[in-house]
Amino acid sequence: MHYLLSAVKLKPTVPPETFAQTVAELTDYLQSAELISGASALGKRYRHPIMDTDKDDLDFFFTISFDSHQQLETSVDYMTGRSGAGAQLHEQLWSQLAQYRFTCWAD
């Protein structure tokens, strides 16, 4: 499995509920198109004074899982190609972000 962790800070004008709906719509689409294998719900960051060493001001996170490296690369190609039905949802998601960080890993 391959995974993507998205940690984000929303623009001040974007309610968390709006962003959560956008993430759900995009990940539902990507899963139905078999471009991802699943996604977590949107989580609120908890800043622990000792365990949290990241100083960036990112408030929410979610993970996306991929069955294989090939599925991950196919998804990246699709989303960066800016075409197809998911492109509009992806652009909508991007328009709601003030800051972001993405981290991939495999097990």
N, CA and C atoms as a LAMMPS dump frame, in Angstrom:
ITEM: TIMESTEP
0
ITEM: NUMBER OF ATOMS
321
ITEM: BOX BOUNDS ff ff ff
-5.0000000000000000e+02 5.0000000000000000e+02
-5.0000000000000000e+02 5.0000000000000000e+02
-5.0000000000000000e+02 5.0000000000000000e+02
ITEM: ATOMS id mol type element x y z
1 1 1 N 0.84 -1.186 0
2 1 2 C 0 0 0
3 1 3 C 0.882 1.246 0
4 2 1 N 0.368 2.269 -0.625
5 2 2 C 0.987 3.589 -0.621
6 2 3 C -0.02 4.566 -0.024
7 3 1 N 0.492 5.613 0.611
8 3 2 C -0.372 6.552 1.31
9 3 3 C 0.065 7.987 1.03
10 4 1 N -0.874 8.896 1.161
11 4 2 C -0.614 10.326 1.07
12 4 3 C -1.248 10.99 2.282
13 5 1 N -0.436 11.701 3.047
14 5 2 C -0.93 12.509 4.152
15 5 3 C -0.99 13.948 3.669
16 6 1 N -2.153 14.546 3.757
17 6 2 C -2.338 15.955 3.408
18 6 3 C -2.613 16.715 4.693
19 7 1 N -1.75 17.673 5.01
20 7 2 C -1.937 18.552 6.163
21 7 3 C -2.143 19.956 5.604
22 8 1 N -3.213 20.633 6.043
23 8 2 C -3.585 21.889 5.397
24 8 3 C -4.026 22.952 6.4
25 9 1 N -3.932 24.182 5.955
26 9 2 C -4.535 25.324 6.639
27 9 3 C -5.483 25.943 5.625
28 10 1 N -6.718 26.151 6.036
29 10 2 C -7.724 26.702 5.143
30 10 3 C -7.618 28.217 5.067
31 11 1 N -8.058 28.763 3.943
32 11 2 C -8.185 30.211 3.847
33 11 3 C -9.198 30.659 4.894
34 12 1 N -9.038 31.861 5.443
35 12 2 C -9.935 32.326 6.521
36 12 3 C -11.418 32.345 6.132
37 13 1 N -11.709 32.447 4.859
38 13 2 C -13.103 32.518 4.416
39 13 3 C -13.742 31.147 4.193
40 14 1 N -12.981 30.077 4.373
41 14 2 C -13.481 28.723 4.086
42 14 3 C -13.857 28.025 5.385
43 15 1 N -15.149 27.729 5.583
44 15 2 C -15.549 26.967 6.774
45 15 3 C -15.047 25.516 6.685
46 16 1 N -14.641 24.919 7.793
47 16 2 C -14.188 23.525 7.77
48 16 3 C -15.215 22.569 7.149
49 17 1 N -16.494 22.832 7.367
50 17 2 C -17.535 21.952 6.813
51 17 3 C -17.525 21.983 5.28
52 18 1 N -17.271 23.14 4.718
53 18 2 C -17.2 23.268 3.258
54 18 3 C -16.018 22.475 2.718
55 19 1 N -14.874 22.613 3.38
56 19 2 C -13.698 21.88 2.94
57 19 3 C -13.909 20.372 3.091
58 20 1 N -14.483 19.94 4.194
59 20 2 C -14.749 18.508 4.404
60 20 3 C -15.64 17.959 3.299
61 21 1 N -16.638 18.717 2.878
62 21 2 C -17.521 18.289 1.796
63 21 3 C -16.752 18.182 0.477
64 22 1 N -15.879 19.142 0.221
65 22 2 C -15.069 19.112 -1.004
66 22 3 C -14.152 17.894 -1.012
67 23 1 N -13.491 17.618 0.111
68 23 2 C -12.624 16.442 0.21
69 23 3 C -13.438 15.171 -0.02
70 24 1 N -14.606 15.075 0.596
71 24 2 C -15.452 13.88 0.442
72 24 3 C -15.881 13.684 -1.012
73 25 1 N -16.277 14.759 -1.673
74 25 2 C -16.691 14.653 -3.074
75 25 3 C -15.535 14.221 -3.966
76 26 1 N -14.36 14.819 -3.745
77 26 2 C -13.197 14.463 -4.559
78 26 3 C -12.77 13.023 -4.309
79 27 1 N -12.666 12.618 -3.057
80 27 2 C -12.21 11.253 -2.784
81 27 3 C -13.248 10.219 -3.205
82 28 1 N -14.537 10.531 -3.102
83 28 2 C -15.567 9.615 -3.616
84 28 3 C -15.408 9.426 -5.12
85 29 1 N -15.169 10.523 -5.825
86 29 2 C -14.978 10.442 -7.272
87 29 3 C -13.74 9.61 -7.605
88 30 1 N -12.63 9.92 -6.941
89 30 2 C -11.382 9.204 -7.23
90 30 3 C -11.493 7.719 -6.914
91 31 1 N -12.227 7.396 -5.844
92 31 2 C -12.407 5.985 -5.506
93 31 3 C -13.294 5.288 -6.535
94 32 1 N -14.346 5.952 -6.981
95 32 2 C -15.222 5.333 -7.993
96 32 3 C -14.503 5.146 -9.327
97 33 1 N -13.52 6.008 -9.599
98 33 2 C -12.725 5.891 -10.828
99 33 3 C -11.524 4.955 -10.634
100 34 1 N -11.422 4.336 -9.462
101 34 2 C -10.339 3.424 -9.1
102 34 3 C -8.964 4.084 -9.171
103 35 1 N -8.925 5.389 -8.858
104 35 2 C -7.663 6.119 -8.809
105 35 3 C -7.083 6.151 -7.4
106 36 1 N -7.889 5.81 -6.398
107 36 2 C -7.438 5.631 -5.021
108 36 3 C -8.171 4.428 -4.452
109 37 1 N -7.636 3.879 -3.367
110 37 2 C -8.347 2.751 -2.748
111 37 3 C -9.203 3.196 -1.574
112 38 1 N -8.916 4.377 -1.008
113 38 2 C -9.727 4.864 0.098
114 38 3 C -9.177 6.168 0.647
115 39 1 N -9.923 6.746 1.583
116 39 2 C -9.516 8.001 2.211
117 39 3 C -10.09 8.076 3.613
118 40 1 N -9.395 8.79 4.476
119 40 2 C -9.882 8.998 5.839
120 40 3 C -10.826 10.188 5.869
121 41 1 N -11.496 10.334 6.971
122 41 2 C -12.278 11.541 7.21
123 41 3 C -11.309 12.691 7.484
124 42 1 N -11.803 13.901 7.367
125 42 2 C -11.007 15.077 7.694
126 42 3 C -10.836 15.149 9.21
127 43 1 N -9.597 15.298 9.649
128 43 2 C -9.309 15.388 11.079
129 43 3 C -8.802 16.764 11.452
130 44 1 N -9.045 17.156 12.689
131 44 2 C -8.553 18.431 13.225
132 44 3 C -7.241 18.157 13.944
133 45 1 N -6.247 18.95 13.646
134 45 2 C -4.941 18.762 14.265
135 45 3 C -5.001 19.067 15.756
136 46 1 N -4.332 18.234 16.526
137 46 2 C -4.148 18.462 17.957
138 46 3 C -2.67 18.769 18.165
139 47 1 N -2.365 19.914 18.684
140 47 2 C -0.974 20.316 18.896
141 47 3 C -0.53 19.911 20.304
142 48 1 N 0.266 18.866 20.369
143 48 2 C 0.81 18.411 21.64
144 48 3 C 2.113 19.166 21.894
145 49 1 N 2.322 19.696 23.098
146 49 2 C 3.491 20.548 23.358
147 49 3 C 4.84 19.832 23.239
148 50 1 N 4.871 18.516 23.39
149 50 2 C 6.132 17.787 23.297
150 50 3 C 6.186 16.924 22.035
151 51 1 N 5.133 16.179 21.773
152 51 2 C 5.138 15.225 20.665
153 51 3 C 5.032 15.883 19.289
154 52 1 N 4.448 17.046 19.218
155 52 2 C 4.239 17.723 17.936
156 52 3 C 5.43 18.639 17.677
157 53 1 N 6.345 18.213 16.821
158 53 2 C 7.561 18.99 16.56
159 53 3 C 7.424 19.898 15.342
160 54 1 N 6.34 19.784 14.619
161 54 2 C 6.11 20.607 13.437
162 54 3 C 5.603 21.972 13.881
163 55 1 N 6.268 23.017 13.465
164 55 2 C 5.907 24.374 13.88
165 55 3 C 4.957 25.067 12.893
166 56 1 N 4.72 24.45 11.744
167 56 2 C 3.82 25.07 10.77
168 56 3 C 2.404 25.142 11.31
169 57 1 N 1.685 26.114 10.83
170 57 2 C 0.332 26.39 11.301
171 57 3 C -0.689 25.683 10.411
172 58 1 N -0.68 24.357 10.431
173 58 2 C -1.604 23.562 9.629
174 58 3 C -2.658 22.974 10.564
175 59 1 N -3.929 23.109 10.194
176 59 2 C -5.01 22.807 11.128
177 59 3 C -5.755 21.496 10.891
178 60 1 N -5.776 21.012 9.666
179 60 2 C -6.562 19.828 9.332
180 60 3 C -5.696 18.841 8.557
181 61 1 N -6.122 17.58 8.564
182 61 2 C -5.385 16.56 7.824
183 61 3 C -6.341 15.482 7.339
184 62 1 N -5.902 14.758 6.325
185 62 2 C -6.585 13.55 5.875
186 62 3 C -5.576 12.695 5.132
187 63 1 N -5.861 11.413 5.041
188 63 2 C -4.987 10.495 4.317
189 63 3 C -5.751 9.859 3.167
190 64 1 N -4.999 9.551 2.14
191 64 2 C -5.523 8.819 0.982
192 64 3 C -4.653 7.583 0.817
193 65 1 N -5.266 6.46 0.514
194 65 2 C -4.503 5.225 0.313
195 65 3 C -4.627 4.759 -1.14
196 66 1 N -3.552 4.098 -1.573
197 66 2 C -3.448 3.58 -2.933
198 66 3 C -3.054 2.112 -2.843
199 67 1 N -3.628 1.278 -3.685
200 67 2 C -3.321 -0.152 -3.658
201 67 3 C -1.904 -0.46 -4.108
202 68 1 N -1.341 0.417 -4.951
203 68 2 C -0.023 0.14 -5.518
204 68 3 C 0.651 1.44 -5.927
205 69 1 N 1.939 1.34 -6.198
206 69 2 C 2.684 2.483 -6.723
207 69 3 C 2.077 2.923 -8.056
208 70 1 N 1.688 1.98 -8.875
209 70 2 C 1.095 2.316 -10.174
210 70 3 C -0.199 3.111 -10.007
211 71 1 N -1.047 2.715 -9.066
212 71 2 C -2.288 3.465 -8.834
213 71 3 C -1.976 4.888 -8.371
214 72 1 N -0.983 5.041 -7.503
215 72 2 C -0.557 6.369 -7.061
216 72 3 C -0.119 7.213 -8.246
217 73 1 N 0.739 6.676 -9.094
218 73 2 C 1.239 7.434 -10.247
219 73 3 C 0.13 7.755 -11.247
220 74 1 N -0.794 6.831 -11.442
221 74 2 C -1.929 7.084 -12.337
222 74 3 C -2.796 8.216 -11.797
223 75 1 N -3.006 8.216 -10.492
224 75 2 C -3.779 9.277 -9.857
225 75 3 C -3.077 10.625 -9.996
226 76 1 N -1.778 10.658 -9.765
227 76 2 C -1.01 11.897 -9.91
228 76 3 C -1.092 12.402 -11.35
229 77 1 N -0.913 11.521 -12.308
230 77 2 C -1.005 11.919 -13.724
231 77 3 C -2.376 12.493 -14.04
232 78 1 N -3.406 11.848 -13.52
233 78 2 C -4.77 12.312 -13.774
234 78 3 C -5 13.698 -13.166
235 79 1 N -4.604 13.876 -11.905
236 79 2 C -4.88 15.134 -11.217
237 79 3 C -4.019 16.277 -11.735
238 80 1 N -2.796 15.997 -12.137
239 80 2 C -1.948 17.066 -12.662
240 80 3 C -2.251 17.363 -14.128
241 81 1 N -2.977 16.471 -14.787
242 81 2 C -3.368 16.705 -16.177
243 81 3 C -4.475 17.741 -16.312
244 82 1 N -5.16 18.035 -15.212
245 82 2 C -6.209 19.05 -15.16
246 82 3 C -7.298 18.847 -16.211
247 83 1 N -7.632 17.597 -16.437
248 83 2 C -8.743 17.3 -17.341
249 83 3 C -9.577 16.181 -16.717
250 84 1 N -10.76 16.013 -17.213
251 84 2 C -11.646 14.99 -16.682
252 84 3 C -12.53 15.545 -15.575
253 85 1 N -13.464 14.732 -15.158
254 85 2 C -14.48 15.162 -14.19
255 85 3 C -13.88 15.521 -12.832
256 86 1 N -12.818 14.865 -12.423
257 86 2 C -12.228 15.14 -11.114
258 86 3 C -11.409 16.419 -11.058
259 87 1 N -11.024 16.95 -12.21
260 87 2 C -10.175 18.146 -12.237
261 87 3 C -10.866 19.344 -11.595
262 88 1 N -12.143 19.531 -11.861
263 88 2 C -12.873 20.653 -11.278
264 88 3 C -12.938 20.527 -9.753
265 89 1 N -13.177 19.317 -9.25
266 89 2 C -13.194 19.094 -7.799
267 89 3 C -11.816 19.358 -7.194
268 90 1 N -10.783 18.931 -7.894
269 90 2 C -9.418 19.144 -7.419
270 90 3 C -9.095 20.638 -7.369
271 91 1 N -9.466 21.379 -8.385
272 91 2 C -9.246 22.827 -8.404
273 91 3 C -10.038 23.517 -7.291
274 92 1 N -11.248 23.042 -7.049
275 92 2 C -12.064 23.599 -5.964
276 92 3 C -11.371 23.391 -4.619
277 93 1 N -10.814 22.197 -4.411
278 93 2 C -10.094 21.913 -3.177
279 93 3 C -8.885 22.847 -3.039
280 94 1 N -8.083 22.971 -4.077
281 94 2 C -6.897 23.834 -4.043
282 94 3 C -7.267 25.274 -3.724
283 95 1 N -8.386 25.739 -4.243
284 95 2 C -8.773 27.138 -4.051
285 95 3 C -9.119 27.456 -2.598
286 96 1 N -9.302 26.429 -1.774
287 96 2 C -9.688 26.612 -0.378
288 96 3 C -8.494 26.607 0.573
289 97 1 N -7.288 26.373 0.05
290 97 2 C -6.107 26.204 0.898
291 97 3 C -5.264 27.467 0.998
292 98 1 N -4.836 27.778 2.219
293 98 2 C -3.876 28.857 2.453
294 98 3 C -2.454 28.291 2.526
295 99 1 N -2.297 27.123 3.152
296 99 2 C -1.006 26.43 3.279
297 99 3 C -1.273 24.928 3.194
298 100 1 N -0.246 24.196 2.842
299 100 2 C -0.401 22.739 2.754
300 100 3 C 0.958 22.054 2.817
301 101 1 N 0.935 20.78 3.156
302 101 2 C 2.094 19.903 3.105
303 101 3 C 1.588 18.507 2.776
304 102 1 N 2.279 17.846 1.873
305 102 2 C 1.93 16.49 1.484
306 102 3 C 3.1 15.572 1.778
307 103 1 N 2.808 14.397 2.292
308 103 2 C 3.823 13.4 2.584
309 103 3 C 3.336 12.041 2.11
310 104 1 N 4.163 11.368 1.327
311 104 2 C 3.829 10.003 0.854
312 104 3 C 4.713 8.987 1.561
313 105 1 N 4.159 7.783 1.722
314 105 2 C 4.935 6.668 2.253
315 105 3 C 4.32 5.36 1.776
316 106 1 N 5.086 4.313 1.928
317 106 2 C 4.617 2.971 1.537
318 106 3 C 4.959 1.99 2.645
319 107 1 N 4.135 0.947 2.757
320 107 2 C 4.454 -0.105 3.726
321 107 3 C 4.52 -1.444 3.033
